[in-house]
């Protein structure tokens, strides 16, 4: 089995490589001191953020909400400080504009995972009402993101403490993977999502620090992504996403569901595309007819589009255009507020017409998504 980066599509096109510089050996010593009980284990990815950098983790948020390093002594909002972190003074916190909700995306560098490897982290999550905010952890398995952890149960108005947790990465043999951490934070002043002390480790007795052990040196790592092509050759495809050229335009349909609009949006943007924007009646009919056709092989269920509430109306975030042509189900939209998105729905008698629904939230059935170029 070969495990691949979650947002890579398996094309025969050249890879685009971006280099990330990691901190020097002093950071390895700092983090080792923060986790003395792990000194005899094989450490794969780790950070306590005390150096002021995220390496070897990378913020890949597509929207306004982002993972930023916050210092306990100087919080982003002095009226809503975090509780004292378990060690040091710095940690990652979802930072977003006032009165705005969103989901921040953090990914590890690509690394080799072995059976028995696990992720440890500290976290603080608070929301009012209960169970609105969430932290979800995914690992990439054969190009498909699989969720291994959800922390929504800790999201309460009265949570003022950090907790620690570990979760097994369910690899059955050695393979390449990345870990993705999604932090959804609602728009209230008291809403908060934060993480610290990230460690991916195994019980191997050989220490393999991911950083240079020379105080004057540094290590360069690369992260490669394959952009979606401008057109879709007939042989283009993968196990998780299939791309088709329809009416001269490339559309890519997922065969797996995601339980957050932000995950689909991040996937598309990471591959040089956007979620689907249906701006004409011709395009509405084109996509609806394709999904409905038996030859497509697609599940006639529900698909995320790029539609999202923009303050005064729904807009296509893929093109930053307001809705003109529409295909709403009768009575829709009925949740015109921040944090709501638009799906194509094929349940009951919807027949591909649109409905609005909360963009991310525990308890909601996952949906497929569609990217376009």
C-alpha positions in Angstrom: 0.0 0.0 0.0 1.2 3.5 -0.8 -0.2 6.4 1.1 -0.2 9.7 -0.7 -0.5 13.4 0.2 -4.2 14.2 0.8 -4.6 16.8 -1.9 -2.4 15.3 -4.7 -4.2 14.0 -7.8 -2.4 11.3 -9.6 -1.6 13.0 -12.9 1.4 12.5 -15.2 2.1 16.2 -15.1 5.3 17.7 -13.6 5.2 18.4 -9.9 5.6 22.0 -8.6 7.9 22.0 -5.6 7.9 24.6 -2.8 10.7 24.5 -0.3 10.2 25.2 3.4 13.1 26.0 5.7 13.1 24.4 9.1 14.6 25.8 12.3 18.1 24.9 13.4 19.3 22.4 16.0 18.5 24.8 18.9 14.8 24.3 18.3 15.2 20.5 18.4 16.8 20.9 21.8 14.0 23.2 23.0 11.3 20.8 21.8 13.1 17.8 23.3 13.2 19.5 26.6 9.4 20.2 26.3 8.8 16.4 25.8 11.5 14.7 28.0 9.4 11.5 28.2 9.7 11.1 24.4 13.5 11.4 24.2 14.0 7.7 23.5 11.3 7.5 20.8 11.3 8.1 17.1 9.9 11.6 16.6 8.6 12.3 13.2 6.9 15.7 13.3 6.8 18.0 16.3 6.5 21.6 17.4 5.7 23.6 20.6 5.9 26.9 18.7 8.2 28.5 21.3 10.6 29.5 18.5 7.9 31.6 16.9 7.7 29.4 13.8 5.3 26.6 12.7 7.9 24.4 11.1 7.6 21.6 10.3 3.9 22.3 10.2 2.4 24.5 7.4 -0.7 26.8 7.5 -2.6 26.0 4.3 -5.8 27.9 5.1 -7.7 29.0 2.0 -10.0 31.6 3.7 -9.6 34.5 6.1 -9.4 32.2 9.1 -5.8 31.1 9.7 -3.6 29.3 12.3 -1.4 32.0 13.9 1.1 31.8 16.7 -0.3 33.5 19.8 1.7 34.4 22.9 -0.2 33.9 26.2 1.1 37.3 27.4 -0.1 39.2 24.3 -3.3 37.6 23.1 -5.0 38.6 19.8 -8.0 39.9 21.7 -7.1 40.9 25.3 -10.7 40.5 26.3 -10.7 36.8 25.3 -7.3 35.4 26.5 -6.5 31.7 26.4 -5.9 29.8 29.6 -2.2 29.3 30.5 -0.8 26.7 28.0 0.6 23.4 29.4 4.2 24.5 28.6 5.9 27.7 27.5 3.9 30.7 26.4 3.2 30.2 22.6 0.7 28.0 20.8 -1.4 28.1 17.6 -4.8 29.7 17.6 -7.4 30.1 14.9 -7.4 33.9 14.1 -10.1 35.3 11.9 -11.7 38.8 11.3 -14.2 40.1 13.9 -17.7 38.5 13.6 -16.5 36.1 11.0 -16.5 32.3 11.1 -14.1 30.1 9.2 -11.9 27.0 9.2 -8.1 27.1 9.4 -6.0 24.3 7.8 -2.7 23.0 9.2 -0.7 20.3 7.5 2.5 18.4 8.4 5.4 18.0 6.1 5.2 14.7 4.3 6.8 11.9 6.3 7.0 8.1 6.6 4.4 6.7 8.9 4.8 3.2 10.4 2.2 0.9 12.1 1.8 2.1 15.6 2.6 5.7 15.0 0.5 8.2 16.8 -0.3 11.9 17.1 -0.2 13.7 20.4 -1.4 17.2 20.9 -2.7 19.7 23.5 -5.8 21.7 22.7 -8.3 24.3 24.0 -11.7 24.7 22.3 -14.6 26.8 23.4 -17.9 27.8 21.9 -21.3 29.3 22.7 -23.6 27.4 22.0 -22.2 24.0 22.9 -20.5 21.9 20.2 -20.3 24.5 17.4 -16.5 24.8 17.1 -14.3 21.8 16.4 -10.8 20.4 15.8 -10.6 17.5 13.4 -7.5 15.5 12.5 -7.1 13.6 9.2 -4.4 11.5 7.7 -4.0 10.9 3.9 -4.5 7.3 2.8 -4.2 6.5 -0.9 -5.1 10.1 -1.8 -8.1 10.2 0.5 -8.3 12.1 3.7 -9.6 9.9 6.5 -10.7 11.4 9.8 -9.0 10.0 12.9 -10.1 12.5 15.6 -12.9 15.0 16.3 -12.9 17.1 19.5 -16.3 18.8 19.2 -17.4 17.2 22.5 -15.0 19.5 24.4 -16.5 22.7 22.7 -18.5 24.2 25.5 -19.1 27.8 26.8 -17.4 27.0 30.1 -14.2 25.3 28.9 -11.3 27.2 30.2 -8.6 24.5 30.3 -6.1 22.9 28.0 -6.3 19.1 27.5 -4.0 16.6 26.0 -4.9 13.7 23.8 -3.2 11.0 21.6 -4.7 9.2 18.6 -3.4 6.2 16.6 -2.6 6.8 12.9 -4.2 3.7 11.4 -1.3 2.7 9.0 -0.9 -1.0 8.3 2.5 -0.7 6.8 5.2 2.0 6.2 4.1 4.6 3.7 4.3 8.4 3.0 1.6 10.6 4.4 0.7 14.0 5.8 -1.4 14.9 8.8 -4.1 17.7 8.4 -5.6 19.5 11.3 -8.8 21.5 10.7 -9.9 24.1 13.2 -13.4 25.5 12.7 -14.1 28.6 14.8 -17.5 30.3 14.8 -18.0 34.1 14.8 -18.7 34.8 18.5 -16.3 36.8 20.6 -15.9 33.9 23.0 -15.4 31.3 20.4 -11.8 29.9 20.5 -9.8 27.1 19.0 -6.1 26.5 19.9 -3.5 23.7 19.7 0.0 23.2 21.1 2.7 20.5 21.6 2.2 18.6 18.3 4.1 15.4 18.3 3.9 12.6 15.7 5.9 9.7 17.2 6.3 5.9 17.4 7.6 3.5 20.0 10.8 2.9 17.9 13.8 3.3 20.2 15.8 5.2 17.6 15.6 9.0 17.8 15.2 10.6 14.4 14.9 14.4 14.9 13.3 16.1 11.9 15.5 19.2 12.4 19.2 19.7 12.0 21.2 18.9 15.1 23.8 21.4 14.3 23.2 24.8 15.9 24.6 26.6 12.9 22.8 24.5 10.2 19.4 24.1 8.8 17.5 21.4 6.9 15.4 22.1 3.8 12.3 20.1 3.2 10.1 20.1 0.1 6.3 19.9 -0.3 5.0 19.0 -3.7 1.5 19.5 -5.1 0.2 18.7 -8.5 -2.1 21.4 -9.9 -5.3 20.4 -11.7 -4.6 20.8 -15.5 -6.3 23.5 -17.6 -8.1 20.8 -19.5 -9.0 17.2 -18.7 -7.5 14.5 -20.9 -9.6 11.4 -21.4 -7.2 9.3 -19.3 -7.2 11.7 -16.3 -8.4 10.3 -13.0 -7.6 9.0 -9.6 -9.1 6.7 -6.9 -10.7 9.7 -5.1 -11.4 12.4 -7.7 -12.4 12.1 -11.3 -12.0 15.0 -13.7 -14.0 15.4 -16.9 -14.1 18.0 -19.7 -17.6 19.2 -20.1 -18.5 21.8 -22.7 -14.8 22.7 -22.9 -14.3 23.2 -19.2 -12.6 20.9 -16.6 -14.7 19.7 -13.6 -13.5 17.3 -11.0 -15.9 15.2 -8.9 -15.0 13.7 -5.6 -15.8 10.1 -4.8 -15.5 10.6 -1.1 -17.4 12.8 1.3 -16.1 15.6 3.5 -18.0 16.9 6.6 -17.0 20.5 6.1 -17.3 22.9 3.2 -13.9 24.3 4.1 -12.2 20.9 3.5 -13.5 20.8 -0.1 -12.6 24.4 -0.6 -9.1 23.8 0.6 -8.6 20.7 -1.5 -9.7 22.5 -4.7 -7.5 25.6 -4.0 -4.5 23.4 -3.1 -4.7 22.0 -6.6 -5.1 25.3 -8.5 -8.9 25.2 -8.8 -11.9 26.4 -6.9 -15.2 24.8 -5.7 -17.9 24.8 -8.4 -19.6 28.2 -9.3 -22.8 27.8 -11.3 -23.1 31.3 -12.9 -25.3 30.5 -15.9 -28.4 28.4 -16.6 -26.4 26.5 -19.2 -23.8 25.5 -16.6 -26.5 24.6 -14.1 -28.1 22.2 -16.6 -24.7 20.9 -17.7 -23.7 19.8 -14.2 -27.1 18.6 -13.2 -27.5 16.4 -16.3 -24.0 14.9 -15.9 -24.5 14.0 -12.2 -28.0 12.6 -13.0 -26.8 10.5 -15.9 -26.2 6.8 -15.3 -23.0 6.9 -17.2 -21.4 9.3 -14.7 -21.3 6.7 -12.0 -21.7 9.4 -9.4 -23.7 9.1 -6.2 -27.0 11.1 -6.5 -26.7 12.6 -3.1 -25.2 16.1 -2.3 -22.3 18.2 -3.5 -20.6 21.3 -2.0 -20.4 24.3 -4.3 -18.4 27.5 -3.8 -21.6 29.3 -2.7 -21.4 31.0 0.7 -23.2 33.7 2.5 -21.4 37.0 1.8 -23.2 39.4 4.2 -25.9 40.8 2.0 -26.5 37.7 -0.2 -25.0 34.5 -1.4 -21.9 34.7 -3.5 -19.7 32.3 -5.5 -16.4 32.4 -3.6 -14.7 30.7 -6.6 -15.3 33.8 -8.8 -16.3 36.4 -6.2 -19.5 37.0 -8.0 -23.1 37.3 -6.7 -25.7 34.8 -7.7 -27.5 35.6 -10.9 -28.9 32.4 -12.4 -30.3 30.2 -9.6 -31.8 26.8 -9.1 -33.1 27.0 -5.5 -35.4 24.4 -4.1 -38.8 26.0 -3.1 -38.4 27.7 0.3 -34.7 28.0 -0.1 -32.5 29.7 1.0 -33.7 29.8 4.5 -30.5 30.2 6.6 -29.1 33.4 5.2 -26.3 34.1 7.7 -22.6 33.9 8.2 -21.3 30.3 8.2 -23.8 28.9 5.7 -22.9 27.4 2.4 -24.7 26.1 -0.7 -25.0 22.5 -1.8 -26.5 20.6 -4.8 -28.9 18.2 -3.2 -30.5 15.1 -4.7 -32.3 13.8 -1.7 -36.1 13.3 -1.6 -37.5 15.5 -4.4 -34.7 18.0 -4.6 -33.5 16.6 -7.9 -30.2 18.6 -7.9 -31.7 21.9 -6.8 -29.9 24.0 -4.2 -30.3 24.4 -0.5 -28.2 26.3 2.1 -26.8 24.5 5.1 -24.2 25.3 7.8 -20.7 25.1 6.3 -19.3 22.9 9.0 -20.7 21.3 12.1 -20.7 18.0 14.0 -23.7 15.8 13.3 -24.2 16.9 9.7 -23.9 14.2 7.1 -20.8 14.6 4.9 -21.2 15.7 1.3 -19.1 15.2 -1.9 -17.6 18.3 -3.6 -16.9 19.5 -7.1 -13.8 21.5 -8.2 -13.6 23.5 -11.5 -11.0 25.3 -13.5 
